[in-house]
Amino acid sequence: MMRIFHKVVDLCWDGLTLKHVSHRGIVIPYVMFLIMAVIFEIFLIALIIFSINLFHVFGYQPDSAYFISIGVLFCMFILTLLVLFTAKKKLFT
C-alpha cells in the first residue's frame, strides 16, 4: 500500500514541477502563475499578522479553525516556494 502511495506522490511532484515538459510556451506561464501564487500567499500572511495584532488589541481569542488555517497556509506557502524553485530551474536549463 505504501509503495502505491509513494508512486502517486512521485507522479504528483513530477506533474507540479513539469519534469517531462520542456516547451517554453508552457513553462513560462506556469512560472508566472507560481510567482503570482507566492505574492497572494504573502498577502494572506500579512493579513494573518494584521488580524493577530487586532485580536491582541481587542482581547479576542480565535477558535481552533483559525489556527489550523494558519498552519495550512504556511504549508501551502512552503510547497509553492519549493515548486517555484524547481520549475524555475526547468526554465533556465
C-alpha positions as CSV (number, residue, x, y, z in Angstrom):
1,M,0.0,0.0,0.0
2,M,2.8,2.4,0.9
3,R,4.5,1.7,-2.4
4,I,1.4,2.8,-4.3
5,F,1.2,6.0,-2.2
6,H,4.9,6.8,-2.9
7,K,4.3,6.3,-6.6
8,V,1.3,8.6,-6.6
9,V,3.2,11.3,-4.7
10,D,6.2,11.0,-7.1
11,L,3.8,11.4,-10.1
12,C,2.2,14.4,-8.5
13,W,5.6,16.0,-7.8
14,D,6.7,15.3,-11.4
15,G,3.5,17.0,-12.6
16,L,3.8,20.0,-10.4
17,T,7.4,20.6,-11.3
18,L,6.9,20.0,-15.0
19,K,9.5,17.2,-15.1
20,H,8.6,15.9,-18.5
21,V,7.7,19.3,-20.1
22,S,10.3,21.4,-21.9
23,H,8.3,23.8,-24.1
24,R,8.8,27.4,-23.0
25,G,5.3,28.2,-24.0
26,I,4.1,26.1,-21.1
27,V,6.9,26.7,-18.6
28,I,6.9,30.5,-18.6
29,P,3.2,31.0,-17.9
30,Y,3.4,28.3,-15.2
31,V,6.3,30.0,-13.5
32,M,4.4,33.3,-13.7
33,F,1.4,31.6,-12.1
34,L,3.6,30.3,-9.3
35,I,5.0,33.8,-8.8
36,M,1.5,35.2,-8.5
37,A,0.5,32.5,-6.1
38,V,3.5,33.3,-3.9
39,I,2.6,37.0,-3.9
40,F,-1.0,36.1,-3.0
41,E,0.2,33.9,-0.1
42,I,2.4,36.6,1.2
43,F,-0.6,38.9,1.2
44,L,-2.6,36.3,3.2
45,I,0.3,36.0,5.6
46,A,0.3,39.8,6.1
47,L,-3.5,39.7,6.7
48,I,-2.9,37.0,9.4
49,I,-0.3,39.1,11.1
50,F,-2.6,42.1,11.0
51,S,-5.5,40.1,12.4
52,I,-3.3,38.7,15.2
53,N,-2.5,42.2,16.1
54,L,-6.2,43.2,16.1
55,F,-7.1,40.1,18.2
56,H,-4.4,41.0,20.7
57,V,-5.6,44.7,20.9
58,F,-9.2,43.8,21.4
59,G,-8.7,40.7,23.5
60,Y,-10.4,38.3,21.2
61,Q,-9.5,34.6,21.3
62,P,-10.0,33.0,17.8
63,D,-11.1,29.4,17.6
64,S,-9.1,26.4,16.5
65,A,-10.1,26.6,12.9
66,Y,-8.2,29.9,12.6
67,F,-5.0,28.3,13.9
68,I,-5.5,25.3,11.6
69,S,-5.9,27.6,8.6
70,I,-2.6,29.4,9.6
71,G,-0.8,26.0,9.6
72,V,-2.4,25.1,6.2
73,L,-1.4,28.5,4.7
74,F,2.2,28.1,5.8
75,C,2.4,24.5,4.4
76,M,1.0,25.8,1.1
77,F,3.5,28.7,1.1
78,I,6.4,26.3,1.6
79,L,5.1,23.9,-1.0
80,T,4.6,26.7,-3.5
81,L,8.1,28.0,-3.0
82,L,9.6,24.5,-3.5
83,V,7.6,24.0,-6.7
84,L,8.5,27.5,-7.9
85,F,12.3,27.0,-7.3
86,T,12.1,23.6,-9.0
87,A,10.1,24.9,-12.0
88,K,12.5,27.9,-12.3
89,K,15.4,25.5,-12.7
90,K,13.5,24.0,-15.5
91,L,13.1,27.4,-17.2
92,F,16.8,28.1,-17.1
93,T,18.1,24.7,-18.3
